[in-house]
């Protein structure tokens, strides 16, 4: 049992009485790559809250976990997360503090990078609250099956290259490239020694330019894992936006994690159906962009 589980989490608002009557007036907001309803609601007391509601069976599990993560981190005093204000009885809908004035734009500079690194470093201190909780193991989030043999199976790389073109990415991968990346991982495995958000990127980081600080949202992938599993995808996200974080923090460069991310995203693209709906296309296109960025970063080294 975690330290925070010993006391019941106190909600500021009752979901049925204070939140539910106002959902018909919810102002929808875009964002994310999962099928959940998101929006902003004005409550009877004039307070604006951000609402997140699971809208598909697949997202129910993740939202339940996110509500739990908010409860634990709020009670433990982690400062870089919004306050959880209310949730429904099934833990499939929640209301959090509305981050008025925060920017979620995909723009970066040295100050914003430093703010994110402070937030990530602080998160490490809260690992003890999640030890021995099966909802927050690395396996609960990351499928560690080695993907290289799948990608190199007859015909699969050709399918991947066709999909990359369809997704608007000018990149043709060869078997020699993939085999070279595969060879980097002999004897390598991820650490499980810290707490990671596992989805650090600009649209999950509400940044206040005046204070040079911010808060993280979307905690459904929180787990105990490898620091580079947080930092490397974040740096790739920054690189794609036009800001090169490795120039300021070259020690963060992790070629093996970059190669792992290529295998993960290529497998997602291979197994995905980008034509099924616009959300799926958007998700796969973002992954394809990330693959190209990783390849560029690996080709140049430090």
N, C-alpha and C positions, 0 to 999 in steps of 0.2 A: 504493500500500500504506500502511495506517495504521501509526503508530508502534508500536502494541500488537501488530500482526499479525506482527512479526518474531520474537516469542518465543511458544512454545506455552503455552496456558493450562493451569495445573496444577490438576487436580481433587483435592479433599480425599478423596472417596470414589469407588470404582469402581462404576459403575452396575450391572453384572451381578452382582458379588460382594456389594456392600454395600447396595444399594438394592432391587434387584429381588426378593430373597427376602422382603421385608417389605411389599410392596405389597398383599398379600392382607389385611393388617391395617390398611390405611389408613383413617383416620377422615375421611370426606368432609366438606367444608365448602362452603357455598353462596357465591355471589358471581359478579359479572361478567355479561356479556351474550353470551358466546360459549360454544360447546359444547366445553369442555375439562373433563377430570376434575381436580378439586382436592382436596387432602387433606393430612393431617398423619400422619407416620410416625415411630415410635420405632425407632431403629437399635440394633444390637447393643451399641454403646458408651454407650447411654443418651441420645444426642443426638436431639432432635426436629427434623425437617426438614419443610419445606413442599414438596409435590409438585405438579407441573403436567404433565398429559399430554394431547397432542392426541387428540381422540376423533372427529374428522370431517376429511374431506379438506380442507375450507376452512380449518381451523385449523392444519394442518401448516405451511403457508408462514409464518404469523405466529409460530408458536412457534420455528421455525428462526431467524427474524430476532431474536426475543427472546433466545434463547440467545447469539447473536452479540453483541447489545447488552450483555448482562451481562458477557461475557468482556472486551469492550473497556473498558467503564466500570470494572469491577473492577480491571483491570490498570492503567488510567490513574489510579486513585486517587480516583475520584468518591466522596465520603463518604456520600451520601444514597441508597444503593441496597443491598439485602441482598447478602450474599455468595453467589455461585453455587458450589455444593458438588459437583455432579455432573450429568451429562447422558448420555443414551444415544448410541449410535453414529450414529443418524440425526438427532440434534438435535431430536427430536420429543417428548422427555420431559426434565424437569429437576427438580433438587432445589436449593432455596435455603435460606438460614438461616431458621429459624422465629423470627418476631418476637414473642417472649413478652412479654406485657404491653402491646403496642401496641394502640391503638384505631383501628378503621376505621369508626367511627360517623359518620353524616352530621350532625355538630354542629360549629359553628364559633364562635370568639371571636377577639378581637384578637390574642392570643398565637399561636393556631394559624394565623391568616392570615399573620402575620409569619414564622412558621416556614416556611410554604409559599413565600413570596416569596423568602426566603433560599435555599431549595433551587433554585428556578427560576433565580435570578440566578447561582448557582454553576454550574449546568448549562451556561450560555452559554460558559464557559471551555473546554469539552470539544468544541466544534464541530470543531476541527482534526483530531480523530481519525476523523471521518466524511466529510470532504470527498472528493469523487470516488468515493464508494462508492454504487453504484446502489441498494443496499438501503435507503439512508437519505436519498434525495432526497425533496423535497416531493411529487413526482408519484407516488412509491411508496405514498403514504398518502392524499393528497388528490386527488380528481377535480375539476379546476378548470373543468370544463365549466359554462358559465353556466346556472343552473337556472331563472331567471325565465321564459323563454319556454315551458319545459315546464310549469311550474305554471300559467301563464296560457293554455295551450292549451285549446280548447273542451272543457268538461266536467270538466277536471282539478281546478279549484278546488272545484267542487261535491263531487267525490269526496273531496278532502281534508277538507272540512268534515264530511262524513258520518263519515269515519274519526275525526276529532277527537272527535266525540260518542260514538262507539263506545268510544274510549279513555278516556272519562270527563272530557274537557276542555271546559269551558264557554267556547268561543271560536268565533266565526264570522268568517272572513276575507272581505273584499270585494276585487274587482278593483282598486278605487281604492287600497286599502291596499297591495296587492302591487305595483302600478305605482309607487306612491310609494317603496317600498323599492328597487325596481329602479332608479329614477332616481338613487338615492344612489351607485350603483356605476359610473356613467359615468366612465371614465378611471381606475378604481381597480384595483389588483392587490395581492396579498400579497407581502410581502418574503420574501427567502430569505437572511437574514443572521445567524441564530442557531440554536442547537440547541433543539428543543422536544420535550417528552415526548408531547404531543398527546392526552393522556387524563387530565389532572389533575382529580381529583374525590376526595371523601372516602374512598370505598371502595378507592381506589388509594394511599392515604396512611396508612401506619402511624404514628400519632402517640403519642409518650410525653409525658404531661402533666407528669411530674416534671421532665423536662429541657427541655420546650418545644421539642422537635425531633422529627424522624421520618425515615422513608425511603419512597421511592416504589417501587411494584411495577407490573406490567403494562407492559413496555417495548416491546411489539410495534409501536407506532405511532411510535416515535422517528424524528425526521427533522430535516433542516435546513429551517427555515421562518421564520414570522413570530411574534414574541413574543406578539402579541395572540391568535394562534391557540391558545396555551396559556392565557393569562390570562383572556380573555373567557369561554370555556366554564367555567373554574374559578369565576369570579365569578357566573356564571349558576347554577351548582350551589349555591354558597353562598346566593344569593338565594332559591332554591327552598326551602332548608332553614330559612329564617327569619332568616338573618343577612345584613345588607346591607353588603357590603364597600366599595361605592362611597362610603359615608359616611366611611370611614377613608382611602380612596385614590381620590378623585374623578378624579385624573389618568389613571387606568387606563381610564376610560370611553371606549369606542371604538364609536361608532354604526355605522360601516361594517362592522365585524366582527360586531356584533350582527345587522345586516341580512343579512350573508352566512350566518350560522348559521341564521337563519330559512329561507333558501333551501335550505340543505343538509338541514336536518331535515325540511322539508316534502317535499322530493324523496324522502327516505328513507321517509317515511310513505306517500307516494303510490305508490311502487314496491314497498313491502313487503306482506307478507301476515300481518297481525296474528292471523289465525285459524289459522295453520298449526300453532303449538304455543305452550306457555305462555312459553317463553323469548323467542320472537318478539314475543308480545303485550307482555311486560315491557319489551323493548327499545323498541318503538314508543311505549309509554305514556310512558317516560322522555323520549323525543324530543318528544312532544306537550307534556309539561309544560315542557320547555325552550323550545319555540316560544312558549308563552303568557308565560313569564317574559321572554323577549327583547322581545316586543311591549310588555309593561308597562314595561320599562326604556327602550325607545325612545320610548314615549309621554310619559314623564316627563322625558326628557333627563337632564342631569347631576343 
